[in-house]
Amino acid sequence: MLEELIREWAKDHNEVMVFSGPVLEAGLMTLGENKISVPKHFYKIVVTHKEQRYNAIAFLMPNS
C-alpha cells in the first residue's frame, strides 16, 4: 500500500527521492555465521520536489 502511494506521488511531482533502511540497535537477534542483525523496524523517508518546493514524510514500519 505504501509503495503504491509513493508511485502516485512520483506521478504528481517533478522529483521523488526514497530513502529506506533498517533501524539498528543493540541486542538484536542475529543470523548465520556472519551474525547478520535482524532489525525489528525499518524506516522509509520520501522527499518530493515540485515547483521549487521540497516536502518530506517519514515512516517507521515493523519487520513482520
C-alpha distances in whole Angstrom, upper triangle without the diagonal:
4,5,5,6,9,10,11,13,14,16,17,19,22,20,17,18,15,17,16,18,19,21,24,27,30,30,27,28,29,29,31,35,33,31,28,26,23,21,20,17,16,15,13,15,14,18,18,21,23,27,28,25,23,20,18,15,15,13,14,12,15,15,15
4,5,5,6,9,10,11,12,15,16,17,19,17,14,14,12,13,12,15,17,18,22,25,28,29,26,27,27,28,31,34,32,30,26,25,22,19,18,15,13,12,10,11,11,14,15,18,20,24,25,22,19,17,14,12,11,9,12,10,13,14,15
4,5,5,6,9,10,11,13,15,15,18,16,12,13,10,13,12,15,17,19,23,26,29,30,27,27,28,28,30,33,31,30,26,25,22,20,20,17,14,13,10,12,11,14,14,18,20,23,24,22,20,17,15,13,13,12,14,13,15,16,16
4,5,5,6,9,10,11,13,15,17,16,13,15,13,16,16,18,21,23,26,29,33,33,30,31,31,31,33,36,34,33,30,28,26,24,23,20,18,17,14,15,13,15,15,18,19,23,24,22,20,18,17,15,15,14,17,16,18,19,19
4,5,5,6,9,10,11,13,16,15,12,13,12,15,15,18,21,22,26,29,32,33,30,31,32,32,35,38,36,34,31,29,27,24,23,20,17,16,13,13,11,13,12,16,17,20,22,19,17,15,14,12,13,13,15,15,18,19,20
4,5,5,6,9,10,11,13,11,8,10,9,12,13,16,19,21,24,27,31,32,29,31,31,31,34,36,34,33,29,28,25,23,23,19,16,14,11,10,8,10,10,13,15,18,19,17,15,13,12,11,12,12,15,15,18,19,20
4,5,5,7,9,10,12,11,9,11,11,14,15,19,21,24,27,30,34,35,32,33,33,33,35,38,35,35,31,30,28,26,26,22,19,17,14,14,11,12,11,14,15,19,20,19,17,15,15,14,15,16,18,18,21,22,23
4,5,5,7,9,12,12,10,13,13,17,18,21,24,26,30,33,36,38,35,36,36,36,38,41,39,38,34,33,30,28,28,24,22,19,16,15,12,13,11,14,14,17,19,18,16,15,15,14,16,17,20,20,23,24,25
4,5,5,6,9,9,7,10,11,15,16,20,23,25,28,31,35,37,34,35,36,36,38,41,38,37,34,32,30,28,27,24,21,18,14,13,9,10,8,10,11,14,16,14,13,11,11,12,14,15,19,19,23,24,25
4,5,5,7,7,6,9,10,14,16,20,23,25,29,32,36,37,34,36,36,36,38,40,37,37,33,32,30,28,28,25,21,19,15,14,10,10,8,9,10,14,16,14,13,13,13,14,16,17,20,21,24,25,26
4,6,8,9,9,13,14,18,20,24,27,29,32,35,39,41,38,39,39,39,41,43,41,40,36,35,34,31,31,28,25,22,19,17,14,13,11,11,11,14,17,16,15,15,16,17,19,20,23,24,27,28,29
4,7,9,9,13,15,19,21,25,28,29,33,36,40,41,39,40,40,41,43,45,43,42,38,37,35,32,32,29,26,23,19,17,13,13,9,10,8,11,14,13,13,13,14,15,18,20,24,24,28,29,30
4,5,7,11,13,17,19,23,27,28,31,35,38,40,38,39,39,40,42,44,41,41,37,36,34,32,32,28,25,22,18,16,12,10,6,6,5,9,11,10,10,10,12,14,17,19,23,24,28,29,31
4,7,10,14,17,20,24,27,29,32,35,39,41,39,40,40,41,43,44,41,41,37,36,35,33,33,30,26,23,19,17,13,11,8,6,5,8,10,10,10,12,14,16,19,21,25,26,30,31,33
4,7,10,13,17,20,24,26,29,32,36,38,35,37,37,37,39,41,38,37,34,33,32,29,30,27,23,20,16,14,10,8,6,5,7,10,10,10,9,11,12,14,17,19,22,24,27,28,30
4,7,10,13,17,20,22,25,29,32,34,32,33,33,34,36,38,35,34,30,29,28,26,26,23,19,16,13,10,7,6,4,6,9,13,13,12,10,10,10,11,13,15,19,20,23,24,26
4,7,10,14,17,19,22,25,29,31,29,30,30,31,33,35,31,31,27,26,25,23,24,20,17,14,10,8,6,5,6,9,12,15,15,13,10,10,9,11,12,14,17,18,21,22,24
4,7,10,14,16,19,22,26,28,25,27,27,27,29,31,28,28,24,23,22,19,20,17,13,10,7,6,5,6,9,12,15,19,18,16,13,12,10,10,10,11,13,15,18,18,21
4,7,11,13,15,19,22,24,22,24,24,25,27,29,25,25,21,20,19,16,18,14,11,8,6,5,7,8,12,14,18,21,20,18,15,14,11,11,9,10,12,13,16,16,19
4,7,10,13,16,20,21,19,20,20,21,24,26,23,21,18,16,15,13,14,11,7,5,4,6,9,12,15,18,21,25,24,22,18,16,13,12,9,9,10,10,13,13,16
4,7,9,13,16,18,15,17,17,18,20,22,19,18,14,13,12,10,11,9,6,6,7,9,12,15,18,21,25,28,27,25,21,20,16,15,12,11,10,10,12,11,15
4,6,10,13,14,11,13,13,15,18,20,17,15,12,9,9,6,8,6,4,6,9,12,15,18,22,25,28,32,30,28,24,22,19,17,13,12,10,10,10,9,13
4,7,10,12,10,13,14,16,19,21,19,16,13,10,9,6,7,5,5,7,10,13,16,19,23,26,29,32,31,28,25,23,19,17,13,12,9,10,10,10,14
4,7,9,8,11,11,14,17,19,16,13,11,8,8,6,8,8,9,10,14,16,20,22,26,29,32,36,34,31,28,26,22,20,17,15,13,13,12,12,15
4,7,6,10,12,15,18,19,17,14,13,9,10,8,9,10,12,13,17,19,23,25,29,32,35,38,37,34,30,28,25,23,19,18,14,15,14,14,17
4,6,9,11,15,17,18,16,13,13,9,11,10,11,13,15,17,21,23,26,29,33,35,39,42,40,38,34,32,28,26,23,21,18,18,17,16,19
4,7,9,13,16,17,15,12,12,9,10,10,11,13,16,19,22,25,28,31,35,38,41,44,43,40,36,34,31,28,25,23,19,19,16,16,18
4,6,10,13,15,14,10,9,6,6,6,8,11,13,16,20,23,26,29,33,36,39,43,41,39,35,33,29,27,23,21,17,16,14,12,15
4,7,10,13,12,9,8,6,6,8,9,12,15,18,22,25,28,31,35,38,41,45,44,41,37,35,31,29,25,23,19,17,15,12,14
4,7,9,8,5,5,4,6,9,11,14,16,19,22,25,29,32,35,38,42,45,44,41,38,36,32,30,26,24,21,19,17,14,16
4,7,7,5,5,7,7,11,13,16,17,21,23,27,30,33,36,39,42,46,45,43,39,37,34,31,28,26,23,21,18,15,16
4,5,5,7,9,11,14,17,20,20,24,26,29,32,35,38,41,45,48,47,45,41,40,36,34,31,29,26,24,22,18,19
4,5,8,11,13,17,20,22,23,26,28,31,34,37,40,43,46,50,49,47,43,42,38,37,33,31,29,27,25,22,23
4,6,9,12,15,18,20,21,23,26,29,31,34,37,40,43,47,45,44,40,39,35,34,30,29,26,25,23,20,22
4,6,9,12,15,18,18,21,24,27,30,33,36,39,43,46,44,43,39,37,34,32,29,27,24,23,21,18,20
4,7,9,13,15,15,18,21,23,26,29,32,35,39,42,41,39,35,34,30,29,25,23,21,19,18,15,17
4,6,10,12,12,15,18,21,25,27,31,34,37,41,39,37,34,32,28,26,23,21,18,17,15,12,15
4,7,9,10,14,17,20,23,26,30,33,36,40,39,36,33,31,27,25,21,19,15,14,11,9,11
4,5,7,11,14,17,20,24,27,30,34,37,36,33,30,27,24,21,17,15,12,11,9,7,10
4,7,11,14,17,20,24,27,31,34,37,36,33,30,27,23,20,17,14,10,9,6,5,8
4,7,10,13,17,20,23,27,30,33,33,30,26,23,20,17,13,10,7,5,4,5,9
4,7,10,13,17,20,24,27,30,29,27,23,21,17,14,11,8,6,5,6,7,10
4,7,10,13,17,20,23,27,26,23,19,17,13,11,7,6,5,6,9,10,13
4,7,10,13,17,20,23,23,20,16,14,11,8,6,5,7,8,11,12,15
4,7,10,13,17,20,19,16,13,11,7,6,4,6,9,11,15,16,19
4,7,10,13,17,16,14,10,8,6,5,6,9,12,14,17,19,21
4,7,10,14,13,10,7,6,4,7,9,12,15,17,21,22,25
4,7,10,10,8,6,5,6,9,12,15,18,20,24,25,27
4,7,7,6,5,7,9,12,15,18,22,24,27,29,31
4,6,5,7,9,12,15,18,21,25,27,30,32,34
4,5,9,11,15,18,21,24,28,30,34,35,37
4,7,10,14,17,20,24,27,30,33,35,37
4,7,10,14,17,21,24,27,30,32,35
4,7,10,14,17,20,23,27,29,31
4,7,11,14,17,20,24,26,28
4,7,10,14,17,20,22,25
4,7,10,13,17,19,22
4,7,10,14,16,18
4,6,10,13,15
4,7,10,12
4,7,9
4,6
4
